[in-house]
Amino acid sequence: MKENYTGKPANRVDGRAKVTGEAKYAAEFNVPNLLHGVVVNSAIAKGTIKSIDTSAALQLAGVVQVFTHENRPGYTWLDSHYMDEDAPPGSPFRPFYNNQILFSMQPVALVVAESFELARYAALLVKVEYEAQPHETDLESNLPRAYTPKKYKSPPPTDPRGDADTAFAQATFKVEEAYAHPAHHHNPMEMHASIAIWHEDGKMTIYDKIQGVQNSQKYISTAFGIPQEDVQVLSPFVGGAFGSGLRPQYQLFLAVLAARELKRAVKVGLTRQQMFSFGHRPATVQRLALGASAEGELEAVKHDAIAETSRFEDYNEDVVIWPGVLYDCENVKVSHQLVDLDVFTPLDMRAPGGVTGTFALEVAIDEMAYQLGIDPLEFRLKNYTNTDQNKGKPYSSKELKECYRQGAERFGWSKRKMEPRSMKEGHQLIGWGMANGAWEAKQQEAAAKAVFSPDGKLTVSCATADIGTGTYTVMSQIAAETMGLPLEEVTFKLGDSTLPKSPLEGGSWTVSSVGSAVKLVCEKLQEQLLEQARKMENSPFKDANPEDVSFAEGRMFLTQAPAQSISILEAVQQNEGQPLVAEASQKPDKNQKNYSSYSHSATFVEVMVDEDLGTVKVTRMVSAIAAGRIINPKTGRSQILGGSVWGIGAALQEHTVMDHRLGRFMNHDLDKYHVPVSADIHETDVIFVEEKDEIVNPIGAKGLGEIGIVSIAPAIVNAVFHATGKRIRELPITLDKLL
Ligand code: MOS
């Protein structure tokens, strides 16, 4: 029984449902009498719609309606602000609000028909005339317009510490370079889709691809003036999201709009191309200035970022916090500015800001190590910090040194020759590089409900999501372990807005937040079981308090006298055939405020660069991760592997290319937007370093969704330098930059 508890590599409890197709994703629900909506997107990046001619589409039998800004109903939200849970400061995009075009591929019409094929054909017949205005989509050429936002989405850049300018000017060794990170788009397997079902009583049931059903529920309720309890949003399975589902996307709004107007069920799904029409990791340019003493002590860090945002929202992310998180330095000055462009607002994407900022910082650190002639790992150890320099607080735990040690050993780092181009094999230049990273370990308030039925089945629920990460499995493990029940007796329910309150599934905080609520609600259930057990004749628990009782192997017993036990089933059956029900809400403990909590990673990679062709192959990769308790090493390892693979993509392939004449992302499909395939992936090793943390949250886990990606790309850049002697400061590293 115990092999399925936390810390053990349990198989996914939903694995069978997923591989057999029983698991249904938003677009897959069979709804009778369903209408299909297809979105028409703007051909220009900025301007106005002069006219929309929908007559040819409407003439087709089976086309039910074409919605545009001209006939959209005047709902409440369109005149007010609504901030969804992941909204940056500003005014959110409002589909069909008016005739203004704010970005290329903006939705301008929704064709609704009896079949998908018909809707798609009719969408081609919608004629839109535009009056284009000059647009600005190029970050580089608009840098002089950079501004400091009035409000930041994430915490604003920290105040300067010490005197970085003077310290830099006086430093013996200096690195001062610019680093460019391109735009990236989320490419989950499952594309965004929503089915909105209108009921006679005005209530709505909605299937949505989303990382937080209650966020969609609140958004729709506010946008359409429907009481929250009349909107049920369901999302039992999500085929990857990576942040793309943190905000409700426009297909949800359009499906609901059409369903309400037509009093039918309407499905709107986006195509792969349309997945490039909202949100992206923003193109960002950074300047890093590092100063060090001859002994290799970091004396000054200046980190300045300028990123793109839209004209209507000031999106920003944690790009410049990393020097303060990772290194001990007294003189630090950082800034994060924005340039507003005619694009959709950027959107959180796996380790938002961490991927971008760690890339620049960790490459600059490598550059400094080379200036000093110190091994890059040695240099990092010299400047190690046990306190978060941004917050001036100690870490609740930090086993990064152990990550270095175990990672370096597994990789064989000690055999590395410092000199670039010193490890050749025929035409292949071999390079070894490393980098480290961190990601904040946050706990958010979350609630859970537990129902224990007289047949011994436990059902625990929370309105969270499983975006492929393993939430179903891990929550079941936590509940099973706390209750001392076999995993098979536990069912975890999620993805339903009527379930207990959950934060968005993101920020790597689901295990710590929802997991802590699950643990707490199970403990409440234990109190009820104890009450029931006390009622039994000759009960050994008559005078027992909750803290005297343990639960394991299907039994409850006095901790001090384990022979005094009954089966848990017996206890629940005392309740006269009724289930026991507990509810609980778990908030972060106040003591957390005295500490800073981050997970850490150290990545070591080997690349082979073909001297003649400039091709780069990542032949070996070791990532050592310190992330508190690992609840499920199997699903956890998959998280780190996924981040590692994505890091290879970030280093070598991913780049959404904007044609600035059109103001449009051009490589908007998986043919031209390159991501790693199996042939790109070689040895990938994951080490979980033991890390005990009793402060971070009640279950001691820090989360694994994001830490796996942050240190990969810089480690590869550094390895490519070691192989070739060429320092690439603009991602991705393509052939043209190497040759
Ligand atoms: Mo994550 S970018 O918080 O889904």
Residues whose N, C-alpha, C, O or C-beta is under 5 A from the ligand:
A	BS01	MOS	F242 G243 D348 M349 R350 A351 P352 E505 G506 G507 S508
